[in-house]
């Protein structure tokens, strides 16, 4: 019912079914003898075909509402009844019985009504399955929720937000007198730095509270281990080369560089 060819196809099938059924049950015997057999079946076919097409077109315009579904189901018995009434009124014989004549039409309409009902049920089931699949695809998976970006928040004593950066974009923290420089990448991948009045010890405590691992490789540096790309220098004078960071980071003599897993 979703396109023109389908409406025409079912209109033709239903019209042929009525013609064949009437031929088998000899429905013409209830009508005027002056009506020739070929003409009777031609009028019957065209009447059923046109009426079925009209009803299915109306149902299609009603989209997928319950009213449209109901109209598709009743289309076939209603078309059968209308066709029987029209032919009987126009071509009836004096001794014919309308009730007997119309029975064949109504019986032959049952397959069409059953087909419309089954198609509506299948369409509804298909829509529900599609919605379930879309909901599953659109909803975040458990893996997505566990890998959600962790943010580093830094606030002053009054609760004012001073800095909010994804931890994965922070390269390192550098102590500078009573301030700490945060070296990080913005959302476009550009290098940035932010200076806040706070101690490196406090930064370390904030990170530990959130279970975020940074390496205290020097009294003045907290390093994101994901940005360490190389270890320069010799024993007692190591320096770290960090990704997207121009300067080399000094390493304290007491820090064991083997913890970096690079040497």
C-alpha angles and dihedrals in degrees: 000000000000098000142027096258092055093051091049092046094054092041090055093045092050093045092050090047090054092047094049092044092050091048091051094046092040094234092171090074089076092059137070112298090223089070108093118228097240092048092048093053092044092053090045093051095047093045094052093042095051096043093047091049092051094049094046091048090053090048091051092053089054086063115206099331121132088250091059092049091051091048092053091052096049094040094089100048091041093050090047092051093046092049092049092050093047095049093043094049093048101038107020123138122225095249099043126113117225094201092057093042094051095049093079091052094051094045091051090051093063096081090054093049091049091048091051091049093050093046091052091051092048092047091051092049090048092052092050092049090048091051091049092050092048092048090051092048095045096044116087114256124232088256091056093051093050092050095047112143113267115221128210111221124196120187134176125235091275093055095254113150110243101171137006117180133155107255090229089063096051112100100184147319120243125197115225113179106292093347137074124219115213111206111199147142122252123225090276092054094252118143115252137172132200127194120209132173101248138105125259087233089060091050089051091052092050091051093047090050090057091043091243113152118224124159121241095211095158138013088255101039139066109184133200102230091213090068097052107110103162146002116229132193132023138291113308090015107059123153129190126229110212128198114256090005119109102201126068115244115229119233122216117242089238094056116097106224090194086078087072090065093228102101 
